[in-house]
Amino acid sequence: MDTRSSSMRAHARGAVRPTLLAVVAIIVLLAVASWFLIIQPHQELMMQDAGGHPSTPVSTDKISVPPPANVEAMDVNQLLAEARKAMNDHRVLAPAGNNAFEFYLKALEKQPGNPVATDALRETFPFAASGAEQAINGRDVNEAQRQIDLLAKADPANYTVTILRSKLDAQRKLLDKEQQQALDQQRQQQLAAEKAAADKAAAEKLASEQKVAQQAEPQKPTAQAPAAQQQVAAAEAKPASEAAAATEPVLIRTVQPRYPTQARRANLEGWVVVSYNIDTDGNVNGVKVLDAQPRHLFDREAVDAVERWKFKPATRNGVPVEANRQQRIVFKLNQ
């Protein structure tokens, strides 16, 4: 009886061992098939959406690529395709309106929770943040602000956004300080030039008065000065009368500058200092930007407005003459 039982148990163990090996082999085959059929294609798709390997350098250059037409009408698949194309071109955050982050965010607006867009934004966030920091270091504060706003939309709770905003605020304060120092220096130079001109005019007037007095001194003993001496005195007094006849240009028509749409959407204010010439017809030409805050944001609108101003020209002895002036154009919201 014992011999028969032992034989049956040994036979059972011999039957279980091949079955266990078969089960293990099936599990291994399923794991390999899952890798090649599911996991690897998904990773390749994610790498394509992210523009390649995550270590690929992110370029912050504003690549000049025309944006696709009618982005609002695109479906989710089209937006993901445009985002993938932008990532391959390293257009992660720039240019505005034609970058991967904006396309992914548009896709999430149309399909909240889309896994491809969500994963792509999460994986590329650190490298996009590095690009925004480069814009800050390059002192392109408006572009940096736009990129930080995109990062905040992608991941509002990410502490990196707070750090970038602090760096941008510090850069703005530094730029404001430098620009104020430049304006103060320019103002001091202008005041010094005006004072020098006033001192020169006063000295010339005093010299002219002394010369006239010296010429009139010999005429005291006689009741009537010779006609030749009277003509000399009149000639010496002529420059003073000519100076009195000079007039400055008078603004008779002004045109308010257009407020840039980008600045209005971003709630940005600023100013532009321009110089310009006024010809003998009272028209403005030769408008140049001397300084601006922020740089390059309001320049074009300020120049376009000043070029359409109209003046009553300056005159000398009743004759129109050209003049040069400077003007500070202020851009302020809700004015």
Secondary structure, DSSP 8 states (H G I E B T S, - for coil): -HHHHHHHHHHHHHHHHHHHHHHHHHHHHHHHHHIIIIIHHHHHHHHHHTTSSTTS----S-------S-GGG--HHHHHHHHHHHHHTT-SS-STTSSHHHHHHHHHHHSTT-HHHHHHHHHHHHHHHHHHHHHHHTT-HHHHHHHHHHHHHH-TT-HHHHHHHHHHHHHHHHHHHHHHHHHHHHHHHHHHHHHHHHHHHHHHHHHHHHHHHHHHGGGTTSSS--HHHHHHHHHHHHHHHHHHT-B--EEEE-------HHHHHTT--EEEEEEEEE-TTSBEEEEEEEEEESTTTSHHHHHHHHHT-EEE-EEETTEEE-EEEEEEEEE-TT-
